[in-house]
């Protein structure tokens, strides 16, 4: 509550303010659209991999705030699609070695053309 007896606004990741009672309305819209949520999660994972180059499941889960189970499932799907690959394992710190993932270097290609007057 703020000083006026009104609920203080909370902020979600998209920086829109919500009153405490409105959060449940917002959550219902997310759960009603699983395809949109999945695409948002995939986008977050791609951003982490792009920024870090390679990352483990734990690093991705920490950076994106997505559950490790969901991260594992999405990484598996991305590997089946050929979007990413395993790039090795980290050194063990006493437990199981963490597997690192990164984009497949030969998966993406780009081209640029400079067109001026009558030349390409």
C-alpha positions as CSV (number, residue, x, y, z in Angstrom):
1,X,0.0,0.0,0.0
2,X,1.2,3.5,-0.7
3,X,0.6,6.5,1.7
4,X,-2.9,7.0,0.3
5,X,-4.2,3.6,1.2
6,X,-4.0,2.5,-2.5
7,X,-2.2,-0.6,-3.7
8,X,1.2,0.3,-5.0
9,X,1.7,-0.5,-8.7
10,X,3.9,-3.5,-9.6
11,X,5.9,-3.6,-12.8
12,X,6.2,-6.5,-15.2
13,X,9.0,-7.0,-17.7
14,X,7.3,-4.9,-20.3
15,X,7.4,-2.0,-17.9
16,X,3.6,-1.5,-17.8
17,X,2.3,-0.8,-14.3
18,X,-0.3,-3.1,-12.8
19,X,-2.2,-2.8,-9.5
20,X,-2.0,-5.9,-7.3
21,X,-5.5,-6.9,-8.2
22,X,-4.7,-6.6,-12.0
23,X,-1.8,-9.0,-12.0
24,X,-4.1,-12.0,-12.1
25,X,-5.8,-10.6,-15.2
26,X,-2.4,-10.2,-16.9
27,X,-1.4,-13.8,-15.9
28,X,-4.6,-15.2,-17.4
29,X,-3.8,-13.6,-20.8
30,X,-0.4,-15.1,-20.8
31,X,-1.5,-18.6,-19.9
32,X,-4.3,-18.3,-22.5
33,X,-1.7,-17.9,-25.2
34,X,0.9,-20.7,-24.9
35,X,2.1,-20.3,-28.4
36,X,2.9,-16.6,-27.7
37,X,4.6,-17.5,-24.5
38,X,6.7,-20.2,-26.1
39,X,7.9,-17.8,-28.8
40,X,8.8,-15.2,-26.2
41,X,10.8,-17.8,-24.3
42,X,12.6,-18.9,-27.5
43,X,13.4,-15.2,-28.2
44,X,14.9,-14.8,-24.7
45,X,17.0,-17.9,-25.2
46,X,18.2,-16.7,-28.6
47,X,19.2,-13.3,-27.1
48,X,21.2,-15.0,-24.3
49,X,23.0,-17.3,-26.8
50,X,23.7,-14.3,-29.1
51,X,25.1,-12.2,-26.3
52,X,27.2,-14.9,-24.6
53,X,28.2,-16.9,-27.7
54,X,27.7,-20.2,-25.7
55,X,25.8,-21.0,-22.6
56,X,24.7,-23.8,-20.3
57,X,21.1,-24.6,-19.4
58,X,21.7,-23.2,-15.9
59,X,23.1,-20.0,-17.3
60,X,20.2,-19.6,-19.7
61,X,17.7,-20.3,-17.0
62,X,19.3,-17.8,-14.7
63,X,19.5,-15.0,-17.4
64,X,16.0,-15.5,-18.7
65,X,14.2,-16.4,-15.5
66,X,12.7,-19.4,-17.4
67,X,12.4,-22.7,-15.5
68,X,15.2,-25.1,-16.1
69,X,12.7,-27.7,-17.3
70,X,11.3,-25.3,-19.9
71,X,14.8,-24.3,-21.0
72,X,15.8,-28.0,-21.4
73,X,12.7,-28.6,-23.5
74,X,13.2,-25.6,-25.7
75,X,16.9,-26.3,-26.2
76,X,16.0,-29.9,-27.2
77,X,13.6,-28.5,-29.8
78,X,16.1,-26.0,-31.1
79,X,18.7,-28.8,-31.5
80,X,16.2,-31.0,-33.4
81,X,15.5,-28.1,-35.7
82,X,19.3,-27.7,-36.3
83,X,19.3,-24.1,-34.9
84,X,21.8,-24.8,-32.1
85,X,24.3,-27.5,-31.3
86,X,26.2,-28.8,-28.3
87,X,29.7,-27.2,-28.3
88,X,31.1,-29.3,-25.4
89,X,31.1,-29.7,-21.7
90,X,32.3,-27.4,-18.9
91,X,34.8,-28.7,-16.3
92,X,33.2,-30.5,-13.5
93,X,32.9,-28.7,-10.2
94,X,32.1,-31.9,-8.3
95,X,28.9,-32.8,-10.1
96,X,27.8,-33.6,-13.6
97,X,29.6,-31.7,-16.4
98,X,27.4,-28.9,-17.8
99,X,26.7,-29.1,-21.5
100,X,27.3,-25.9,-23.5
101,X,25.1,-24.8,-26.4
102,X,25.6,-22.4,-29.2
103,X,24.3,-21.4,-32.6
104,X,25.3,-23.6,-35.5
105,X,27.8,-21.5,-37.4
106,X,26.8,-22.8,-40.8
107,X,23.1,-22.5,-40.2
108,X,22.8,-18.8,-41.0
109,X,24.0,-17.0,-44.0
110,X,23.7,-13.4,-45.1
111,X,24.2,-11.4,-48.3
112,X,24.5,-7.8,-49.0
113,X,24.3,-6.0,-52.4
114,X,25.3,-2.4,-53.1
115,X,23.2,-1.1,-56.0
116,X,24.3,2.3,-57.5
117,X,23.2,3.5,-60.8
118,X,23.9,0.8,-63.3
119,X,26.2,-1.3,-61.1
120,X,25.6,-4.0,-58.6
